[in-house]
Amino acid sequence: MSEVTIENVSKVYDDGGNDILAVDDIDLDIRDGEFMTIVGPSGSGKSTLLRMIAGLESITDGTISIGDRVVNDVSPQDRGTAMVFQNYALYPHMTARKNMAYGLKLTTDLGKEEINDRVEEAADMMGISQQLDKKPGSLSGGQQQRVATGRAIVRDPEVFLMDEPLSNLDAKLRMHMRTEIQRIHEDLGTTIIYVTHDQEEAMTMSDRVAIFDMGEIQQVGTPDEIYNHPANLFVADFIGSPSMNTFDVTFDGSRLVGPDFEYELSAETVDHVTQYAGEGDELVLGIRPEDIYLADGSGTNDVSAYLDVLEPVGSDNYLYFQVGDDECRVRVPGDVKPEENKEVFIAFDEENIHLFHPEDGTNILAESQRTAQPVADD
């Protein structure tokens, strides 16, 4: 079994007497055969956690288990993991074949013929059988990445660890390699822990996604859960392109009042909001660009807006509206082209709005919050 269990794991670096907390008390269970992606901005602690799982970084506190075995003090080569790095980490003086076989020669007692059979099988899976006798300098970036991935496959690990493996590839090749990695996961059924800062990779490849910021997990869930029910304002803003629109509003008991618009809430939503916010409380209203539509101005919640920029992106258009002093991004079909600098009206359905507390960013309308009990005031 290749579950990975991370319990109360922290990492503190000593920077000349000053402690730097890189990973802060992380709990995360990764299921056997799961494709788990850890995503977050630079410096969020995601690669540090991956390196602790691999044994390349020591653990300050907590435990990491692979299967039923705690691996805190197990050497990297004995953990049953194989890692694919961002920079490929190939030996330039060795052929692709020797690069792929090298780890097996060092860590196993397999015979030369069996090692070669594994290399040939992995090369065929990666589509690089014709490149095995070439050195890395003669290979393209995509071919080098395939060699690095094949080197991990031949080890037949319990867990694949991938640290931003596609970041050095061009956009078209990244899309192709995403498909290849998903195919490998389906074929092998091995647990994959994949680190990236690219939200598109996270959302398209993963069974579940863990979103990191400042060394802490902000939310863990399926791509659908993360996108449609963000736990907090950070997740809502980080996931989605264009990102979620946000407006500062005040809850007046039945409406959300912004500087340039008012939004009337249904009785059901008011009942829920009043469990978490009182009249006069400041909140942040969030709405995704594709959940906004053009209106005729007759609706109760229609909002006056002026189009600044129309950005065509093939089948869709991105519209950048000015709503008072705020910018509002709207995603519409490619044949929808309103006039610039002319007043139009936009609207959004209540079922698609999000409401966040400005202090801690909590989404009080998230599905995960609907059954939670509100914390009583002291």
N, C-alpha and C positions, 0 to 999 in steps of 0.2 A: 504494500500500500504506500502511496506517495502523497498523503496529506502533509501539508506544512502548517504547523501551529505556532503562532507567534504570541507569546504571553508577556505582557508588561515589559516590553523591550524598549530600552533607552540607550542612546549613544551620546556620550559627552566627550568633547575634545578639550584638551588643555592647551590653551593658546597663551603661553608665557605667563601662567598664573591665573588667566581668565578662563573660566569654563564656558564652552560653547555647546549648547544643547542642540544637537542635530536631529535626533529622533526622540520623541517624548512619549514614553509609556504607551507603546503601540500594542493593541490586541487585534489579531487578524487570523482567521481560519481559512485556509485555502484547501479546497476539496480535492480528493483523488481524481486526476484526469481533467481538472478545471483549467481553463485559460483565464488567469487573473491578470489584469493590467493595473499597474500603479502609475497614476498620472498626476502631474502637478507642475508648478513653475520651477525654474531653476532655484536651487537652494532649499527646496522643500523637504529634503531628507529621503527621497524615494530611492536614489542610487545607493545611499549609505545603507538603507535597510536591505537592499538586494545583496550588497557586498557582505553584510553580516550573515545572511542566509548562506552565502557561498563560502564563508569562513575567511574572507579576505580582510575583514574588519573585526576587531574584538567587540564583544557585547559588554556594555557598562552594567546594565541591569536587565533582568528578565531571562526568559528561556526561548529557544527556537528548537522545535522538534520536527523531524522528517519521519513520517510513519509513527512508530511508537518509541523512537529513539531521540533523546535530547542530544543535540549536536554542538552545544556551546564549546566543548573542548575537543571536538573531533577535527582532524586536519582536513583541509579543503578537498584533497584527493580521495578521502574516505567517506565523504558525505553522500555520495550517490547523486551529485549534481554535475551539470555541465553548463558552462557560461559562454554566451556569445556577446562580444564586446562591441562598442561603438566603432572602435578603430580597427576592427578585424583581428589584430594581434597575430598576424601570420609571420612566420620566419622567412625573411626575404631570400635566403640562400637555399631554401628547400623547395622542391616541387610541391604542387597542390597535393599529390598523393602522399608525400612524406609528411606534410603539415597535418593532414587528416589522420595519419597513422601514428604520429609521434606520441600522443597522449596514451594510446593503448599500449605502446611498447614500454612506456615508463611505469604504468600503473597496473598492468595485468600480466599474466603468464601465458597469454594466447600465442599460438604459433604464428609464424609468418604468413602461412597460407590463409588461416582464419582471419587475421587482421586485414589481409588484402581483400578477402571476400567482403568483409564489412565495409571497407572503403569503396569498393566497386558498387556495392548495393546503395550506399548513401549517395555516391556520385550520380548514380542513375536516378535516384529520387530527386536530386537537386538539379538534374539536367546539365551536369558538368563532366560527363564521362570523357568528352573529347579534350578536356583541359587538364587532366590529371598530371601530365608530364611537363606542364608549364610552371614557371616560377611566378610568384605574385606580381612582380613587376611587368609581366606580359599579359596580365589579366585586367579586365575592366573592373570598376568598383562593384558592379553587381555580381560579377563572377567571384571576386574576392569574398564578398559577403556570403555567397553560396558555399565557398570552401570553408569559411568559418562556421557556418551553420552545419555543414556536413561533418566537420570535425567534432561538433557536439553530438550529432546523431550517432556516430560510430561507437560512442562510449555507452550507448543504451542506458542513459541515466534514469534515475527515479524522477528527477525534476530538471526541466530546462530553465535556466535563468538568462534573460535577454535584456541587456542594458542599452537602450536606444539604438538597436542594431541597424535601423534604416535611415538614420539622420544624415548620413553622408551621401545618400543617393539622390538623384534628381527626382522630380515629382512623379513622372510617368513610371520610373522603375520602382519607386516606393510603393505605388499602387499595385504593381505586379507582384512585388515581394510580399506585400500584405496577404495577397491571395495564396501565395506559395506557403507561407508560414501557417495559415489557417488549414491548408490542405495537409501539411505535415502533422499538425495537431490531430486532425481527424483520422489520419492513417495510423499514427502511433498511439494515440490516446494517452500520451504522457502529460503530466502536470506541467504547465508553463506559467512562469511568473515573468511578466513583460513590463519593463519600465520605459516610459516615454513622457515627453512634454507635449506631444502632439495629440490633442483631444480627438482628432478624426481617427487616428490609429486606435485609440482606446475604445471609441464608440463602435467601430466597425468590426473589430477582431475579437472582442472579449465575451466570455460568459458573464463575468462580473468585473466591475471597475472599483478601485479604491482611490479616492481623491485625497491628495496630500497638500497641506500648506503649513509652513512654519513647523515642520517636524511632527505634525498631528494629522490623524485621519479626520477628514471633514464629512465623508459619507462613503458607504460601501453599498453597492447595489448593481442590478442589471443596467445595461445602457438605457433601457426604456425608463427605469425608475429614476436614474440619475438625471435624465433629461426632462422628464415630465413632472417629477416631484422632487426638485432639489431641496436638500435639507436646510440650506442656508444661503445667504446672499453671495458668499464666495463661490459656491458650487454653481449657482444660477448664472453668475457672471463669467465663470471660467469655461463652462461647457456651452457650446452653441456658437455658430458663426453665421451671420453677425450675432453678437452677444445679446442677452436679454436687455430690453429697455427698462429703465427704472425711473421712478418719479417720487420725489418727496411729497407726502400727503399727510393730512391730519384726519383722524377718525372723529366725526362729530356725533356719533351715535347711530346714524343711519347712512351716512355718506362718507366718501373719501374726498377730501377737499384739497386740491393742489393750487398752486399760484395762478394757473390759467385754465383750470377745468374742475368740474365736480362730477363724481361718479356715484350714482345711487345704487346701493346694495340691496339684495333681496333679504327678506326676513330670515331665511335659513342661514345665509352668510353672516348677517348681523349677529344672530344667536351664537355662532361659532366665534366670531371675532371678539365678542364681549367677554368670552372666557379668558382671553389673553391680553386684551387691551381695553382701556377705559376711554370715555369721551374726552376728547382733547389730546389724546396721545398721538405722537408723531410715529408714522410708519413709512415703509418704502413699498410702493406699488410696482410690481414687476410683470412684464408681458413680453412674450417672445415675438420676434418680427413676423413670423408666419401666422401668428394668431391675431393679427390686426388686419382689418379690412376697410376698404373705402366705403363711406356712407353718404347719405344725401342731406344730412343735417337735421332731419326730423326726429331722430331718436333722442330719448332722454339723456343718454350717455355719449352722444356724438361729440367729438372733440374737434375744435377748429385747428387747422394746421396749414403750413405753407411748405411746398416742396422746394428744397434747396438743390438737391442733386438726384438725378436718375442714373443708376449704374447698371447697365445691362450685363448679365452673366449667363448668356445662352438661353436656357429654357425659363429662367427667372429674371426679374428685375429687382434690384435693391433700391428702395426709395428712402431718401434721407429728408425727413420733415423737420420743420421747426415748430415746436409747440411751446409758445412763450419763449422762455430762455433755454428750454431743453431741446436736445436733439432726439428724434424718434426714428428708429430704423424699421422699415416695413418690407417684407418679402412678398412679392406678388408674381403671378404668371407673366411671361415675357410679352404678352400682347396688351398688358395694362400699362398705359403710359400717360399719366396725368400731366398737365402743364406745370412748368416751373413758375415759382413766384406768384401763384394764384391760390386763393383760399380754397381748400377742400376740407372735407370732414372725414375723420377716421373713427373707428369704433372697435371694441373688443368684447367678446363674450365673457361673462362673469366666470364661467367654468374654466377659463384659461388664465385667469389672473393669479398672481402670487402676492402675498403680503409678508413683509419681513420686519422684524424688530430692528431698528437702526443700531441699537447698542450691541447685541450679540449676533445679529444677522439671521436669527431663527426664522424659518418659514412657517408661519402659523396656519397656513392653509395647505401645507403638504399633507399627503395622505397618511404619512407616518405619524403626523401630529394629531390627526382627527380623533383618535381614540385615547390620546395621552391626557393625563390629568393636569390641569394648570397648577402652577406653583403658587401657593397662597402668599400674599404679602405679609411681611413681618409686622 
